[in-house]
């Protein structure tokens, strides 16, 4: 018999193996890690957590200290270290910055950005944001002793503008002041360059320019949805955010 291998069979086998690789890389995630942004805490995810848990996901909300980028990345990494297996990392607003840095963790299979910052490695994000309109919430930022927070009027009218007033006031009561220089932190990597990414644009955002959000989503080639929402779409449109996270989980 001819001992020379059947080249066509070898090539077909190699092709089949190559096609199988992406499927293996997108093993469905069972863990969801939620990272809040500025002027908030982990309770801002309370509208989405029960729905994700009901779908069988293991859900953890990070409590960021909001004292520096390094501190928030460390808090996110501590939670990631406790996850067993594939994990989707979700960031809202400023939370998009620590997930961009911490998302290189091999456990992370996808990133979800909710009206979030998504800097490139080493990028001066403040300079990028300055090329877009200044949003109304900025007039309500108050700084004392190195920490900043939002006035009640700015929080209720602009930060959570489409949330029922009583709920918005409860969120205001739990807002966490941020280090005044927090937004100056720069990432050293951009996990979205190598991980599947998803983005929820808030079309009625009065905190971050919706056009900036659209630019970020397009730059990262994210699977994108757009919601008629204020900055806190996970509160005013929780079902849409839950559906996007489930999609990211594969």
Order of alpha helices (4+ residues) and beta strands (2+ residues): alpha-beta-alpha-beta-alpha-beta-alpha-beta-alpha-beta-beta-alpha-beta-beta-alpha-beta-alpha-alpha
